[in-house]
Amino acid sequence: MSFSLELTPAQHDLVARVHRFAEEEIRPVAGHYDWEEEFPWPVLERAAEEGFYNALFYRDLISDPTGLSLPLFMEELFWGCAGIGLSIVMPALALSAMAQAASPDQLVRWAPECFGTPGDLELAALCISEPQGGSDVANLRTTARKEGGEWVIDGHKIWIGNGGIANVHVVNASVDPELGHSGQALFVVPGGTPGLKLVRKLEKLGCRASHTAELRFEDCRVPEDHLLGGSDRLDERLDDARKAKSRADGGGSATLGAFEQTRPMVAAQALGIARAAFEFGCEYAGGRKAFGEPIIENQGVAFPLADIAAEIDAARLLTWRAAWMGAQGVPFRLGEGSMSKLKASEVAVRAAEQAIQVCGGWGYVRDLPVEKWYRDAKLYTIFEGTSEIQRLVIGRTLAEAAPEGPLHFRLPGNKGGFDRSFGRGTKRRSQAAMALLRIAEHTPAALTRTVGSIVSPPKKGK
Ligand SMILES: Cc1cc2nc3c(=O)[nH]c(=O)nc-3n(C[C@H](O)[C@H](O)[C@H](O)COP(=O)(O)OP(=O)(O)OC[C@H]3O[C@@H](n4cnc5c(N)ncnc54)[C@H](O)[C@@H]3O)c2cc1C
């Protein structure tokens, strides 16, 4: 399916519904949950009633061939509040990691438990990062070993969204540390499993409505079938990785590929914050007067906002492109997923900072929401891969992929025969136009007009 900026009717309705939800249910309480650092259970209940908090909803959005439904949902939700947005989508992040590894039976079993049902909500967490380093995922130290019919997990995790309060923890652990990243596997650890300990809830700069925790796994035992993908698949994978290691090519990195696919979703969240701050800044600058005129009449105020307007749209185009590539299975040869996350997160920080600047002193105090957006936005240059890691991922592709040229060089394009030989810009079309001009004066006007209409520029909208 071709990339298109035109939304389907269902996508238009989705945007309108989520925007209304963000405006009516999230914005009025965002300040409260942020300041109190309280988990927004009532908002999750409302989201569940609206159908935004269940596994089938995400399955629907993920299977959209245009790729745009999920980023559209994320941008509107996070326009409301990033902390509450994270609380709502955290189970989907865990589920998306689970879906990459789990067997169909495991998905049927665990996916509903990530969300629960209205009135009886459940939570899920994705446990990857560790205190000694989150960027270097090959160097994670949590281990899983098989003992009898159980897996025994030991390790230390930090920065875990919904950690310790979730019903389902999707935990990354190493079964063969020698193999680095390829020796890791994902396990489901249900909340309340003996040996899973919530060390502390972390106090954050922003996104404070979301729950983020430090966890320990000490002799934490789960049944054999909690290994996602099962033992046979793991054994095969480890064998392949050992062979690749002995060939000294190190093998591929499944998780890095998976991150490329999820990064546009995180980018879309950052766009929601950027847009919230930008819209507020523009409205304030239009209404606030200094020296007898609205401050937006000064280029010193309008130009930085103009830059932000262009950067937000550029980041959205990158985000939609990456989401479309993921949905269409177009390989991310130049780290296009990372590009979207890098640009969207950095413009979110700049947009929020500029909104504070535009609001002057009022921007620096809690009377206005802009200081909160600034605190929220900063997370986006850190989690799901820092800005430096995004540059690293893109940088690593450059020597090999950049000389291949931009993405459209690689896409197969329309193979149509007539268009290929006589379409706009083709040599034959130019030759025909030239020939027509030469014979025009000896030809009946009606015939010239007919042929001319074929080779002349199209009317607007055609
Ligand atoms: C609020 C919050 C929520 C989070 N939620 C989750 C979650 O739900 N689940 C989860 O598993 N994790 C989560 N994370 C973890 C997050 O993904 C990590 O914090 C992030 O990957 C960075 O890891 P680190 O903090 O260990 O920093 P480090 O990896 O120690 O990096 C420190 C600094 O060094 C830079 N750096 C490192 N290596 C390089 C390099 N090679 N080149 C250039 N610069 C480099 C980094 O960019 C960074 O600036 C969350 C984090 C936060 C703050």
Ligand as a Chemical Component Dictionary entry (heavy atoms), coordinates in Angstrom:
data_LIG
# 
_chem_comp.id                   LIG 
_chem_comp.type                 NON-POLYMER 
_chem_comp.pdbx_formal_charge   0 
_chem_comp.three_letter_code    LIG 
# 
loop_
_chem_comp_atom.comp_id 
_chem_comp_atom.atom_id 
_chem_comp_atom.alt_atom_id 
_chem_comp_atom.type_symbol 
_chem_comp_atom.charge 
_chem_comp_atom.model_Cartn_x 
_chem_comp_atom.model_Cartn_y 
_chem_comp_atom.model_Cartn_z 
_chem_comp_atom.pdbx_ordinal 
LIG C1  C1  C 0 10.875 7.630  33.543 1  
LIG C2  C2  C 0 11.557 6.468  32.884 2  
LIG C3  C3  C 0 10.787 5.390  32.486 3  
LIG C4  C4  C 0 11.393 4.263  31.928 4  
LIG N1  N1  N 0 10.636 3.172  31.640 5  
LIG C5  C5  C 0 11.257 1.997  31.349 6  
LIG C6  C6  C 0 10.531 0.783  31.278 7  
LIG O1  O1  O 0 9.305  0.755  31.442 8  
LIG N2  N2  N 0 11.201 -0.382 31.042 9  
LIG C7  C7  C 0 12.552 -0.392 30.860 10 
LIG O2  O2  O 0 13.102 -1.479 30.675 11 
LIG N3  N3  N 0 13.286 0.746  30.906 12 
LIG C8  C8  C 0 12.669 1.940  31.154 13 
LIG N4  N4  N 0 13.405 3.108  31.223 14 
LIG C9  C9  C 0 14.866 3.027  31.066 15 
LIG C10 C10 C 0 15.414 3.832  29.894 16 
LIG O3  O3  O 0 15.148 3.163  28.690 17 
LIG C11 C11 C 0 16.922 4.027  30.167 18 
LIG O4  O4  O 0 17.022 4.996  31.184 19 
LIG C12 C12 C 0 17.654 4.486  28.937 20 
LIG O5  O5  O 0 17.738 3.443  28.025 21 
LIG C13 C13 C 0 19.066 4.962  29.262 22 
LIG O6  O6  O 0 19.753 4.043  30.074 23 
LIG P1  P1  P 0 20.541 4.560  31.380 24 
LIG O7  O7  O 0 19.589 5.400  32.138 25 
LIG O8  O8  O 0 21.111 3.398  32.058 26 
LIG O9  O9  O 0 21.683 5.488  30.815 27 
LIG P2  P2  P 0 23.163 4.988  30.304 28 
LIG O10 O10 O 0 23.007 3.863  29.364 29 
LIG O11 O11 O 0 24.030 4.801  31.497 30 
LIG O12 O12 O 0 23.601 6.302  29.542 31 
LIG C14 C14 C 0 24.058 7.474  30.215 32 
LIG C15 C15 C 0 24.427 8.536  29.176 33 
LIG O13 O13 O 0 25.492 8.039  28.349 34 
LIG C16 C16 C 0 25.106 8.115  26.992 35 
LIG N5  N5  N 0 25.682 6.985  26.253 36 
LIG C17 C17 C 0 25.703 5.672  26.611 37 
LIG N6  N6  N 0 26.325 4.936  25.671 38 
LIG C18 C18 C 0 26.699 5.799  24.699 39 
LIG C19 C19 C 0 27.372 5.667  23.464 40 
LIG N7  N7  N 0 27.794 4.486  23.027 41 
LIG N8  N8  N 0 27.601 6.787  22.717 42 
LIG C20 C20 C 0 27.161 7.993  23.145 43 
LIG N9  N9  N 0 26.518 8.196  24.306 44 
LIG C21 C21 C 0 26.291 7.112  25.070 45 
LIG C22 C22 C 0 23.585 8.032  27.004 46 
LIG O14 O14 O 0 23.037 8.582  25.824 47 
LIG C23 C23 C 0 23.260 8.868  28.228 48 
LIG O15 O15 O 0 23.292 10.233 27.898 49 
LIG C24 C24 C 0 12.793 4.263  31.718 50 
LIG C25 C25 C 0 13.555 5.391  32.079 51 
LIG C26 C26 C 0 12.960 6.470  32.656 52 
LIG C27 C27 C 0 13.813 7.643  33.063 53 
# 
loop_
_chem_comp_bond.comp_id 
_chem_comp_bond.atom_id_1 
_chem_comp_bond.atom_id_2 
_chem_comp_bond.value_order 
_chem_comp_bond.pdbx_ordinal 
LIG C1  C2  SING 1  
LIG C2  C3  SING 2  
LIG C2  C26 DOUB 3  
LIG C3  C4  DOUB 4  
LIG C4  N1  SING 5  
LIG C4  C24 SING 6  
LIG N1  C5  DOUB 7  
LIG C5  C6  SING 8  
LIG C5  C8  SING 9  
LIG C6  O1  DOUB 10 
LIG C6  N2  SING 11 
LIG N2  C7  SING 12 
LIG C7  O2  DOUB 13 
LIG C7  N3  SING 14 
LIG N3  C8  DOUB 15 
LIG C8  N4  SING 16 
LIG N4  C9  SING 17 
LIG N4  C24 SING 18 
LIG C9  C10 SING 19 
LIG C10 O3  SING 20 
LIG C10 C11 SING 21 
LIG C11 O4  SING 22 
LIG C11 C12 SING 23 
LIG C12 O5  SING 24 
LIG C12 C13 SING 25 
LIG C13 O6  SING 26 
LIG O6  P1  SING 27 
LIG P1  O7  DOUB 28 
LIG P1  O8  SING 29 
LIG P1  O9  SING 30 
LIG O9  P2  SING 31 
LIG P2  O10 DOUB 32 
LIG P2  O11 SING 33 
LIG P2  O12 SING 34 
LIG O12 C14 SING 35 
LIG C14 C15 SING 36 
LIG C15 O13 SING 37 
LIG C15 C23 SING 38 
LIG O13 C16 SING 39 
LIG C16 N5  SING 40 
LIG C16 C22 SING 41 
LIG N5  C17 SING 42 
LIG N5  C21 SING 43 
LIG C17 N6  DOUB 44 
LIG N6  C18 SING 45 
LIG C18 C19 SING 46 
LIG C18 C21 DOUB 47 
LIG C19 N7  SING 48 
LIG C19 N8  DOUB 49 
LIG N8  C20 SING 50 
LIG C20 N9  DOUB 51 
LIG N9  C21 SING 52 
LIG C22 O14 SING 53 
LIG C22 C23 SING 54 
LIG C23 O15 SING 55 
LIG C24 C25 DOUB 56 
LIG C25 C26 SING 57 
LIG C26 C27 SING 58 
# 
